[in-house]
Every structure is written in structure tokens, then in C-alpha cells.
Amino acid sequence: MSTVSEVRRREVIDALRRGTVPQNGLDLLAVGLERFDAAMGEDLATVARGGAAFHAVRGEYGAGKTFFARWLAEQAKRRGLAVSEIQISETETPLHRLETVYRRLSERLTTATHQPSALRAVVDSWLYTLEEQVLEAGEVEAEDQTGLASAVDALLEQRLADVARTTPAFAAALRGYRQAVEAGDNATAEAIVAWLGGQKSVAASARRVAGVRGDLDHFAALGFLQGLLAVLRDCGHPGLLLVLDETETLQRVRGDVREKGLNALRQLLDEIDAGRFPGLFLIMTGTPAFFDGQQGVQRLPPLAQRLSTDFTTDARFDSPRAVQLRLPGFDLGRLGELGRKVRDLYVGGARHPDRVGAVVDDGYVDLLARALTGELGGKVGVAPRIFLRKLVAEVLDRVDEHPDFDPREHYELTVTAAELTAGERGAATSAGEIDLDLP
């Protein structure tokens, strides 16, 4: 841990103190994901070469599905890919409305150097790349602004030819954006980028400049995704990791809406298989009930066939190359290992590292882990999130700040209902070793 920068350490510890999943530095916390390293690396390499990849990640609540997705996102960014993580929601991001999914994608788009939304930065980088390629060809002088603009427009059309055949509005909007930038009209340029990102109610004047009409609809959304992948590829990002998180929410919607959502997912997988999205790495997460139950994937047989994976054998023999990846979740041993990693990371930036390391030793970390382990077949009753928050905010901080604080003597673990999400509360109610102050 001595090689970890202070900035990375602080970002991770601060997030855990708040009870959230860190946005960066997840490699410092990864426990039990080593078996996926090689296969995910192969998939990322395939995507970077212009291929495509897909996996469905399954696990019960608290198994670490979101953590897995963000861990993979860090690896993707290191290879230059862009990343977008979307939480599927009945009201905010219904899966059957692909135009909304695309809008969320653009809002959450990020790269190694730009936070969400990175869409305008990506488009600017792409146009700059086109200009550089035109100048490198030597057919136009940099001083010839008219000739340069014409040559860039021609190259733009050439690069987006495949997209323009099915979604001409995407290429038209990019052309309009470039014209607005050249004219110094930043307000119009911003509006056109918003329209490219699927935003609604963009000013009619901006749409007229771009030569487009109306808002993005369901049928054009996949065409816009195809165009975005082309733009990313040309400006140095060889692909996009797209995470559709919490797809199990489909089980809670009206029957006809659920079927539309499942069909939209099937359509997306078919398009990936057909090669329409070179450079796309799609990850979806869900619970076993969603993948196996009649209110989920099994309701649409063609989708169930595409996702079918044998899980009748012991989990230790699972293939990390399978369509579905099974996350077994944390057992007591893994939870203790995770706690020790966090303790060691904290010690590296503590005011009194020797005291923290001595008082919060391996034995105490394991003791706290056992206290947060329910009677659920040896698995963690309350998700790792609450364990890490307690460890950092209520134990490590106090030991570091108060020289006479001993958690074995002065700290009694309690978990209140207000601290838990609904899923965590459901798991906690059967945890016999936890003193829960629940209504």
C-alpha cells in the first residue's frame, strides 16, 4: 500500500466513510475477482480491435455486481475506452425506451480524462483529429480556412458514411455543430451537442442550424449509438464499456412494459451479434431471480436462449468467458480480507499509523466482520457497504483521532434502520449476531 498515492487513498477512504462505492481505486479493494482478470482483459482487447463483447453479471443483493462493473470500468479506461454506467429504473430509465437509455448513456459518458458528461469533449477531440488528418495529407494549407472547412466536412461524411445511411441526422448534427463552433456561436453549439446526446426540448433555432427536426426517438437511438462509437474510435477511444445496472427492476413493471423492455434487450444483443456496434462492450447486471424466473428473462424465450448458461456445477468451475458470470458474493473470509485491505490502506495515510495498525489488528477486523455476518448460510447478512462504513467512520477514525479509544472496550456495534437500504434491511433482520435497532 506504500506505493498508493495520497490522492487515490483519500478518494477511496472518503467514499467508504460516506458508505458509497468509490469511483476510482477499486483495484485496491478487489477481493475474489482475480479469476476474471484474464477473460475480461481478452474481451477489452477484442473491443479495442474493433470487435464487440457482452456479459450478464448475476448475483444476489450485496454480491458486488456494481463493484464488479466499476472495477471493469477502471480497466477499460486504462486501455483508453470510454465508459457509461446506467441504472435501469421504471421511471427514470425504462429499458424499453431506448431513446432514454441513450440519453442517460450520453449524460454518464466518461473517459480517463473527462468526467460526465464527456460528450462535448469527445466531439471536440474528434473534429480536431479530422482537421489534423486533413492537414497531414498536405492537400490544404492551414491558412486556407475555406478549403480546410470543406475538406473536413468531406472527411466527416466519409467517416460517418455507414451511420448516415441509417441515421443521417447524426452526421447532420455533427456538421451543424462544427459550423456553430467555427462561427463562434457557443450557445448553438451547446444546444446541438445536447441534441446529439438525446436531450429533449432543444431550441428550434439550433436544430435548424444543424438541419434536423424533432427529438431523438426509440428507432433512431441505436443509430446514434453506432455514430457515437464511430466518433469515439476516430478520436482515440477504441471502444465504449456500457453498463446496464439493476436490470432486475424490469420484474416490477407492468406486464406489457416488461415485455417491451426484454424485447429491447434482445434487439440490442442481436445487433451486437450482427456486428453493428464495433467497439461496444455491454455489461448488464441482475439477480438470479431475474435471469431464471418467469417474471424476468424466461418470459421471452429468444432472450433466455441467448443468455442461457449452465450453473448446475460447483461455482468454482464457472468459466469467466461464459455469457453469464456468477458472483457468489462475500463469505466471512472474503469480508475479513476486504476489511484488512481497507485497514492497511487507511494506515498508509493515518496520523498515527502504528497505533491504528496495532489496535485494529487482523483479529479485530475479523471480529467486526463476524458481528456483521448474518445467519444466511455463512454469507454476509448486511452488505459489505455498511461493514466498510462502520470500519472506517466508527472504528479507524476514532482510533486515529483519540489516543485512549479502544474499540474492543469502547465501541458497541449497532445498525439502525436509517443506515440501511431496503435490501440491506431485509438481510439484516435475520442476522442473529447484530444488535439492530429496527422498528
N, C-alpha and C positions, 0 to 999 in steps of 0.2 A: 504493500500500500504506500510505501515511501515515494514511489515514482508518480503518484497521483497528484495532479496539480491542485492547488488550493481552490481554484475556481470550480473545478469539477467536483471536488469533495464537498464544497459548500452547497452547490446546486443539489446534489443528491441528498445530503443530510437535511437541508431546509425543506425539501419536498416530503421526506419521510416524517419530519416533525409535524408537517401540516396534514399528514395522512393521505398524501396523493402519490401517484406513480411518477417518479422523476421523468422529465422529458429527455434527459441525456444521462450518460454514465451508467446505463443499465448493465453493461458488461461487468461492472464492478459488483453487481448483485446477483448475477445469473447463477442459479443453482439447478442442476439437473437438466440443463439444456445442451450439454456437451454433445449428446448423441445426434442433435440436429445440425450441428455446425457444418459438417461436410456436405450434407444434402442441400441445405439452404445456400451454401456457397456455390454449389453447382447450378442451382436454379438462378441465382443472381448473375452468374457468368453467362448462362443461356440468354437471359433477358438483355444483358449488356451487348450480346452479339446480335440482337435483333429478333430473338425468339420470344416466347411467352411462357408463363408458368402460373400454376394455380394450386392452392391447397385450402382445404377446410380444416380449421383447428377446433377440436371439440374438447370440452371439459366441463365439469360441474362448476357451480359458482365458487370462486376463490381458487380455482385450479391454476390461474395465471395466464389466461388467454390474452388479456390486454397487455400484460407484461411481455409475453412472447412476441406479440405484434410489434411492440415498441423496441424490443431487443433486435428484432429483424430489421426494423426501420433504421436503426443506428448503423447496422452493417450495410444496408442499401445506400445510405448517404455517404459512407466511406468510399463506396465504389462510384460515386457521382450520380446516383439515381435521385430523382425527386420522390417525395413521399406525401401521401394524403391519407389520413385516418378519419373515417366517418362512423359515427354511432347511428345505427338504424333505429328509427323511432316512428311510432304510429302517427304522431302529429308533426314532428319537425322534419324527419327524413324518411317518409314512407318508401319502401323499396320498389313499389310498383310505379312510382312516378320518377322515371329515370332523369327527367329534367331537373328535379330537385336533388337527386343523388349527384348529378354532375355539378350543380351549383355548390353543394357542400364540398365536393371534391376541390373545386377551384378556391373556395374560401379557406380550406385547410391545407392547400398546397404549400409545401415547404421544401427547401433544399439545404445542403450543408452550410450555405452562406446566407440564406434568406428565410425569415420566419413567415408564417402565414399572414396574409396571402402573398405568395411569391409570384403570382401570375404576371403582373406587370413587369417585374424584374426579368422574368423568363422571356417575355415577348420582346423587351428592350434588348436583351442579350442576343436573341435570335436575329433581330434586324441588324444589330451591329455586326454579327457574324456574316450575314448576307453582304453587307457593304464591304467588309474586309475581303471576302471571296471575289467580289467583283473587281476590287482594286488590284488584288493579287493576279487576276487574269491579265491585267495590263491593257485592256481594251478601252478603258475610260480613265481619264485623269481625275484626280481628287478635286481639282478646281472646277471641273465641268459638272456643276450641280444638277443641271437638267439631264445631262447624259447619264450621270450616276443614278439619279432617281429612276429613270427609265430602265436602266439595266437591273437595278434592284427589284423593281416591280416584275420584270420578266423572270428573274431568278425565283422570286416569291411564288409566281404562278407555277413555275416548273416544279418546285419543291412540294407544293400542295396540290399537284395535279390529281393524284388519286383521291384526296379528300374532296376536292372541288367537284368531282364527278357525282358524288352523292350528297355533299353538303356545301354547295357553292357559297352560302352565306358566311361560313367560317373564313374562307380566303378573302371574301369581300370586306369583312370587318377588319382583318389584318391590314389590308390595303388602305382602308379608311383611317385606321389608327396611325399608320405611317404618315399619311398626308396631314393629319392633325398635328402630329409632332413636328413635322417639317414646317408647318405654318405657325408654330408656337402656340397653338390653341390647346392648352393643357386641360381645360375643363372638358372639351370634346374628347380628347384622348382618353381621359379617365373614364368618361361615360362609355366609350366604345370598349375599353377593357372590361368594364363591368358587364356589358352585354355579352362579350366573349366568355365571361365567367358564368353566364346563365342568370344574371340578376334581372329582376323584373322592373318594370316602370322606368326604363332608361329614356331620357329625353328624346322626343321625336326628331329634334334638330340634329342630334348626334347620330341617330340611325340613318337620317337622310345623307349625312356626310359619308357614312360607310356603305350606303346603298343597300341597306337591309330593312326588313319590316317585321313588326310584331316581336314577340318574345320567343325564347327557345322553348320548343315543345318536346314531348316524350319521344317522338320519332326521330328528331334531329340530334338528340343527346349523345347517342353513340357515335354519330358522325363528328361531333365536337370533340369527343374523347379521342377519336382517331387523329383529328387535326392537332390536338394538344400533344399527343405522343410524337407526331412528326416535328413539331416545333421544339420540343424538349431534346429530341435526338440531334437536331441540327445545331443546337447551341451548347452542346457538350454534356447533356444529361442523357445517358444511353437508355434510360427507361424510367418507369414510374411504378412504385410499390403502392398499390391501392388496398387499404384495409377496410372491409365492411364489418364493423364490430357489432356484437349483440344482435345478430340476425334472428335469434330466438324470439324477439319481440313480435315476429310475424304470427306466432301462435295465439297472440292475444287480440288480434284484429278480427273484424267481421269476415265471415267465410269467403265472400266474393273478393274482398280486398286481399285476403291471404293468398288466394289462388293467383291473382294478378301479380303479387309480389314474387311468388315462387316461379311463375312463368317468366317474369323479367330476369330472374336469376338464371333460369335455364337458357334464356336467349343470350345472356352475356357469356355464359360458358360455351355455348355453341359458336359464338362469334370468335372467342379466343381460340377454340379448336380449329376454326376455319382460317386462322391466320390474319384476321382483320386488324388485330392490335399488337403489332410487333413492338416489343419493349414493355409490355404490361405484365406485372407480377401481381396477381389478385389473391388476397387472403381474406377469407371470411371466417368469423368465429361464431360458435353457437354451443348450446348444451347438448348432451346426448339425447335428451328428450326431443329436441328439435330435429335432429338428424334421423332418429329412429321411430318417433311417434307419428300417429295418424293425423295430428294437428300441425305437423311440420312437413319436412321434405317428403315423407312417404305419401303425402296427399297428392303429389304429382309424380307418377311413376317414371316418366322420362328423366326428371331431375334426380330421383332416387337412384336410378341406374347409373347416372354419371358420377354420383358421389359414393356409390357402394364400395365398402371396404370391410374386410373380414377382421372382426375384433373378438373372435371366439378363442384365440390363443392367448397365452400369457402376455401381458403388456410389454415385458422385457424383450419380446421377439418382434415387436412392431417395426415396420420399415419406415424410416424417415422420408422415403420417397413416395409413400402412399398418397392417394388423393386426400384422404382424411388423416390428420395427425392427432393422436390421442395424448392429451396431457393428463397424467394420473393425479396431479395435484400434490400438495405438500403432505408428507407424513411428518412425524415428530422429528426424525433425524434430519430431514431437509430443512425444517423450520429452525432447528438449532444451528445448523450450518449457516443459514441465511443470517441469523442473529449474530453469529460470530464474525461474519464478513462485515456487517454494519458496525459492530463494536470496533473492529480493527480500523475501519475507515474513519470512524469518529476519533479514535485515539490519535490518528495522524494529524489532526487539526485541533486537538484539545489543549486547553490552557495547562492542565495538569495530567499529561498523558500517562505517567507512571501510576498515579493514583487511580485513574479511570480503569486502566488495564488490570490493576491488581484487585480492585473492589468488584468490578463487573467482569469476573473471570468466566471461563468456559462453564464452570459448574453453575454459576448464577444464570447465565444465558439459557442453559438447558432447563433450569428450574422455572424460569419465566415462560419458556416455550411450553413446558408441561402444563403450567397453570392456564394457558390459553388453548389447550388441546381438549376438545370435547370427546364425548363417548360415541364417536362416529366411525367405528371400525379402524381406529388408530390414525384417522386423518384430523386435520385442524378443524375444530368446530367454528372458530371465528377466523375469518380470512387473514392472511399474513399482513395486510394493510394495518389492521388495528394493533397487531403484535409489534410491528416496527415503530408505529407511532408511540406506543407505550414505552418501548425500549429507549427511544431517542429522547422524547419530550419529558418523560416522567422518571426515567432512571439515569441515563447517561448525562443529561443536562444537570440534574441535581447533584450527581456525584462530582462533576467537574466544577460546579459553582459553590458547593458547600463542603468544606473540608471534614465536617463531622457527620455527613449524611452516609448512612449505610443502608442500602435497600433491603437487606435481609432483616434489619431491625426496624427501620422507619417507614417502610413502604408496604402498603397492602393493596394488592391488585383489585380494582373494581372496574366494571364496564357498565356504563349506563345506556339506556335505550337511545338517548340523543346522540351518542357517539357512533352508532351503528346504522348502516344502511338496512333496508328491508331484508335483503338476502342474508346479511350477516346476523341480523336479529333472529331470523328463523333458525340459523345454525346454532346460535348461542343458547337458545332455550333448552337444549338437551345437553349442554356442557356441564357435567356434574362438578368439575373442579373449579369452576369460575363463580365468584360471588357477584351475581348480576343484579343490579338494581333496576329491574324492569317492571313496568306497570302490569 
